[in-house]
Amino acid sequence: MYRKAPGLGGSKAKQMRDDEMSTNQWNVYLDAIDAAFEQGMAAKEVVCSITTGFRVLPALRNAPGLNPYHASVADVGYGFDAVRGTIQRLSHGETIPLAKEMLVLDLDTLRISEKQLSPNFELVAEKATPETYYLIEQSRYLNGVIGEKIREATMSGKAMLGAEWDMILKRVQRIQAIPRL
C-alpha cells in the first residue's frame, strides 16, 4: 500500500514501489519532524513573549539588535508553521507538487534563521541589568532548545530523503538567495 511520494506525479507514482519508501516509513520521518517542531514551537512562543516583554523594560527597550532578534524569532515561528502545515497536508493524503522541495527549502531556511538568533540576541544581552539577567538566561536557554529542535528535524529530513536532500538543496538555494521584503 503506497501513496504518491511528495514531488512525484502521474505515471512516476507507480515507480514508488520499487524506488521510494513506504507510506509508513515516510510518515515516521514526517512525525519525527513534526514532534521536534512541536517542542521547538513551545520554546519559540516563550522566547517571543519574553522578547515582547523586553520592549517595556527601560534597560532593553532601545537595545541594538532587539528588532532584528524579534524578527528572527518570528521567522523561526513562520518556518515551523510552514513545515508543520506541509506535513499536515501530506498526512491527510494531499498530493503536493514539489513537496520535497518545500520541506528542504523550509528546513534549510530554518537553519539559517536559527543562526541569526544568537548574534542579534547577544546584542540585546549586552544591555542586560541585574533585574533582566533571569530573562536573558531563559531566552538564551530557549534559543538553544529552538536550535536543537531545528537540527533534529533537519536530520530527520536528511535521513528521509537520503542523497536526494543534497540535490534538492542545490536547486532551492537559488530561491533562498532572493531577498525577502
C-alpha positions as CSV (number, residue, x, y, z in Angstrom):
1,M,0.0,0.0,0.0
2,Y,1.8,3.1,-1.2
3,R,0.7,6.6,-1.9
4,K,2.4,9.1,-4.2
5,A,5.6,10.4,-2.7
6,P,5.8,14.2,-2.5
7,G,7.2,15.6,-5.7
8,L,6.1,12.7,-7.8
9,G,3.1,12.9,-10.1
10,G,1.2,10.8,-12.6
11,S,3.0,7.7,-14.0
12,K,6.0,8.1,-11.9
13,A,3.9,7.2,-8.8
14,K,3.9,3.6,-9.9
15,Q,7.7,3.6,-9.7
16,M,7.5,4.3,-6.0
17,R,7.0,0.6,-5.1
18,D,10.5,0.0,-6.5
19,D,12.5,3.0,-5.5
20,E,10.7,5.0,-2.8
21,M,10.0,4.3,0.8
22,S,6.6,3.0,2.0
23,T,4.0,5.4,3.3
24,N,4.7,4.1,6.9
25,Q,8.4,4.9,6.6
26,W,7.7,8.3,5.1
27,N,5.2,9.1,7.9
28,V,7.7,8.0,10.6
29,Y,10.1,10.7,9.4
30,L,7.4,13.3,9.0
31,D,6.1,12.5,12.5
32,A,9.7,12.9,13.9
33,I,10.0,16.3,12.2
34,D,6.6,17.4,13.5
35,A,7.3,16.2,17.0
36,A,10.6,18.2,17.1
37,F,8.8,21.3,15.8
38,E,6.0,20.9,18.4
39,Q,8.6,21.2,21.1
40,G,10.6,23.9,19.3
41,M,7.4,25.9,18.8
42,A,6.7,25.8,22.6
43,A,10.2,27.3,23.2
44,K,9.7,29.8,20.4
45,E,6.4,31.0,22.0
46,V,8.0,31.6,25.3
47,V,11.0,33.4,23.7
48,C,8.6,35.6,21.7
49,S,6.7,36.5,24.9
50,I,10.0,37.4,26.7
51,T,11.2,39.4,23.7
52,T,8.0,41.3,23.6
53,G,8.5,42.0,27.3
54,F,11.9,43.4,26.6
55,R,10.3,46.3,24.9
56,V,8.7,47.5,28.2
57,L,12.0,47.3,30.2
58,P,13.9,50.6,30.1
59,A,17.3,48.9,30.0
60,L,16.4,46.8,27.0
61,R,13.8,48.8,25.1
62,N,16.3,50.5,22.8
63,A,18.9,47.8,22.8
64,P,20.7,47.3,19.5
65,G,19.6,44.0,18.0
66,L,16.2,43.9,19.7
67,N,14.2,44.4,16.5
68,P,16.3,42.0,14.3
69,Y,16.2,39.4,17.2
70,H,12.4,39.7,17.4
71,A,12.2,39.4,13.6
72,S,14.4,36.3,13.7
73,V,12.2,34.7,16.4
74,A,9.2,35.4,14.2
75,D,11.0,33.9,11.1
76,V,11.5,30.7,13.1
77,G,7.9,30.6,14.0
78,Y,6.8,31.1,10.4
79,G,9.2,28.4,9.4
80,F,7.8,26.0,12.0
81,D,4.3,26.8,10.8
82,A,5.2,26.2,7.1
83,V,6.8,22.8,7.7
84,R,4.1,21.6,10.1
85,G,1.4,22.8,7.6
86,T,3.0,20.9,4.8
87,I,3.3,17.8,7.0
88,Q,-0.3,18.1,8.0
89,R,-1.4,18.3,4.4
90,L,0.7,15.3,3.4
91,S,-0.5,13.2,6.3
92,H,-4.1,13.9,5.2
93,G,-3.2,12.3,1.8
94,E,-2.9,15.5,-0.2
95,T,-0.6,15.3,-3.2
96,I,1.5,18.5,-3.3
97,P,3.7,19.2,-6.3
98,L,7.3,19.9,-5.2
99,A,6.5,18.8,-1.6
100,K,10.1,17.5,-1.1
101,E,11.4,20.8,-2.3
102,M,9.1,22.7,0.0
103,L,10.3,20.6,3.0
104,V,14.0,21.0,2.1
105,L,13.6,24.8,1.5
106,D,11.8,25.4,4.7
107,L,14.0,23.2,6.8
108,D,17.2,24.8,5.5
109,T,15.7,28.3,5.8
110,L,15.0,27.5,9.4
111,R,18.7,26.5,9.8
112,I,19.6,30.0,8.5
113,S,17.1,31.8,10.7
114,E,18.4,29.9,13.8
115,K,21.9,31.1,13.0
116,Q,20.6,34.7,13.1
117,L,19.1,34.4,16.6
118,S,22.4,34.3,18.5
119,P,24.2,37.4,17.2
120,N,21.1,39.6,17.4
121,F,20.3,38.2,20.9
122,E,23.8,38.8,22.2
123,L,23.5,42.5,21.1
124,V,20.4,42.7,23.4
125,A,22.1,40.7,26.2
126,E,24.9,43.3,26.3
127,K,22.4,45.8,27.7
128,A,21.1,43.4,30.4
129,T,20.9,44.7,34.0
130,P,20.8,42.6,37.2
131,E,17.0,42.8,37.0
132,T,16.9,41.3,33.5
133,Y,19.6,38.6,33.8
134,Y,17.0,35.9,34.5
135,L,15.0,36.8,31.4
136,I,18.2,36.9,29.3
137,E,19.4,33.5,30.6
138,Q,15.9,32.0,30.0
139,S,16.0,33.3,26.4
140,R,19.5,32.1,25.8
141,Y,18.5,28.6,27.0
142,L,15.3,28.5,24.9
143,N,17.2,29.7,21.9
144,G,19.4,26.6,22.4
145,V,16.3,24.4,22.5
146,I,15.0,26.0,19.3
147,G,18.3,25.3,17.6
148,E,18.4,21.8,18.8
149,K,14.9,21.1,17.5
150,I,15.7,22.6,14.1
151,R,18.8,20.4,13.9
152,E,16.8,17.4,15.0
153,A,14.1,18.0,12.4
154,T,16.7,18.7,9.7
155,M,18.5,15.4,10.5
156,S,15.2,13.6,10.1
157,G,14.6,15.3,6.8
158,K,18.0,14.3,5.5
159,A,17.5,10.7,6.7
160,M,14.1,10.6,4.9
161,L,15.4,11.9,1.6
162,G,18.9,10.5,1.7
163,A,21.1,11.6,-1.2
164,E,18.2,13.4,-2.7
165,W,18.4,16.0,0.0
166,D,21.7,17.5,-1.4
167,M,20.3,17.5,-5.0
168,I,17.1,19.3,-3.9
169,L,19.1,21.7,-1.6
170,K,21.2,22.8,-4.6
171,R,18.1,23.6,-6.5
172,V,16.3,25.5,-3.8
173,Q,19.3,27.5,-2.6
174,R,18.8,29.8,-5.6
175,I,15.4,30.7,-4.2
176,Q,16.8,31.2,-0.8
177,A,19.2,33.8,-2.2
178,I,16.3,36.0,-3.2
179,P,15.9,38.7,-0.6
180,R,12.6,38.8,1.3
181,L,10.8,42.1,1.6
